[in-house]
Amino acid sequence: MKKWLLSTKVKPKNPYTGSCLLNTKITGDDAPGETWHMVFSTEGEVPYKEGKSIGVIADGVDENEKPHKLRLCSIASNALGDFGDSKITY
């Protein structure tokens, strides 16, 4: 059984750059808020556990020409990932 560390090797000063494989809005246009379904490739480099959060900073700048800020996303995948290889999370 794999033990999960409470702190990860990925920190603000040592971030992991990954890929967003899917980003789909799942709430209707008339909903009071927005919910998105996102799938990230971690290549097995970012240990995670369902129910935890992952911090995401989008590339580029916002409408005010400032770098995007950190956003926390809840992890819904189980610890083995979508394909059982611990490399994909959403």
N, C-alpha and C positions, 0 to 999 in steps of 0.2 A: 504494500500500500504506500502510495506517495504521500509524504508529509508536506503540508502547505505552510509556508512561512508567513508570519503576520506582517512582515514588511517585505517589500519587493526590491529587487535590484534596480528597478526603474524609478528614478527620482527626478524632480524638476531640473537638477543640474546634470542628470544623466538620462535624458528622455529616450524613449524607443520610438523610432519613426516607422510606422506601419502603413498599410494600405486599407482604404475603405472600399470594399467590394460591392456594397449595395447601400443605398440611402433612399428610402421610400417613405413618403408621408402616408400615415395610415388613418388619420382622422379626416373627417369631411371638411369641406370648405366653410360650413356654417358652425363648426365646433368652436367653443369658446377658447380653446387652446390648441396646440399642435403636439402630436406624438409621431415620432419617426421610428422606423425599423431600420437599423444599420447593422451591417455585417463587416467585421474587420478581420484581416489576416494578421496573425501574430507570429506565424512561422514557428510556433512553439517557444518563442523567446520571452513571453510575458505570462508567467503563471497567474492563473485567476481561478476564482471559485464563484459559482452561481450565487446571486444575491448581493455580490460586491459591486463596486463601481469602477469604471475606467475613465480616466481623464483624457479628454480629446481637445486638441487645439487644431483648428482648420488651417490649411495653407492660406497665404495671401493676407489681404487686409479687409476691414469692414467698410461700411459706407462712409465712415469718417477718415478713411485712409490710415487707420491704426491697426496693428496686428490683432488678430482674433484672440479672445480670452479663453481660458480653460473652461470647458463644460464637462460636467460629470454625467456619465451615462450608466444606467443600471445594466448589469450583465444578466441575461436570461438564459444563456447556454449553460449546459452542465459542464463540469470540470474537464470532460473529455472533448468538448467542442462539438460542432455540428456534424463532423464526419468521424468522430471517435479518435482523432489524431492529436488533439490538444493544440491545433494550429489555427482554428477559426472560432471567433466568438461573436455573439450578437446579444 
